[in-house]
């Protein structure tokens, strides 16, 4: 419901054989409602270290602004998808490596 604070959990697994320091960036789809999506608490705000072979559940707390109901361009929106991409925070490989750290909701 619009305006309702929600908490969801993402599961992150480091499938590599070494610790991975990573940061996540987020994406909201459809893009036209991104301005109404408000994260209150998110693992994407800080660098995280994931130990080898470990799976953790991490929360995201958010709400969708009630102002979205006033936007006629959002009248056709039936759902919102929040996704994350991980990037290595330090080390020789600074690009994203899905095989080392992946998140699913």
N, C-alpha and C positions, 0 to 999 in steps of 0.2 A: 504494500500500500504506500502511496505517496506520503512522505513525511515521517514514516515509521522507521525507527532505528533498527537495523538488522545486523546480525553477526553471522558470517559464514567462515568456514575453515578451508584452507588450501593445504594439500599434502605435498611436501617437498622432499625429494629423495636425492641424495648425492650418490650416484652410481659409480663414481670414480674411486681410485685407490688412495686418494690424498684429500686433505681438507680443501674445500672450495670456499673462497670469500667471494660473495656475490651481492649484487643489488638488483632489484627488480624494477622494471618500468611497467606501467599499466596502460591498458587501452579499453575504452568503453565504446560499444557498438549497440545501436546505430549512433554514428558520430553526432548527429543533430541533438541528442539528449545528453551528451557528455557534460554540458554546462550545468545540468541539474543533478549530476551524480556527485555526492559529497562523501569523501572518505574521512572518518573521524580517527580511526586507528588502522594502520596498515604496515605490514612488514616492508613495504616498498620505501618507507621513509628512512630506513637505516641499512647500513651494510651488515650482512649476516655471514657467519662462518658455519658451513655445514660439514660435519665430520664424515669420513668415508663410510659408505654403506648405511648411513643413518637416514631414517625417514622421520620427519617432524610434521606436526599439524600446527599451522599458524593462522591466527584469526585476522579477519578484516571486518571492521565495524563501519557501517555506512548508512546513508539515507538518500532518498531521491526527493528533491525539493518539490513541495506541493505546487510551486510555480509552473511546473511542467504541464499541469492540467489547464493552464491558461494559454498555452502555446498551441495554436491551431495546427502548426506544422508537425506537432508530436501526436496528433490525434490517432494516427495509424499505428503507433508503437504498442506492441503487445508484450514485449519482453526486452530486457537489457542484458547484454553479455559483458562481463568484466573479465579480462584476460591479462596475463602477465608474461613478460619476457625477461629472462635472467641474463645478466652480463657479469663476467668476472670483474671483481673490483680491483684486483692487483695481480701481478704476475706477468709472465711472458705472453700469455694469450688473453688479450683484453676483449675479444669478441665473445658473443654469446655462444654457449655450448650446451645445447639441449640434452645431450647424452650425459652430462655431468650433473646438472640440476634442473629438474623439471617440476612444474607445479600443476596440480589438477584440483578442481573443486568438486 
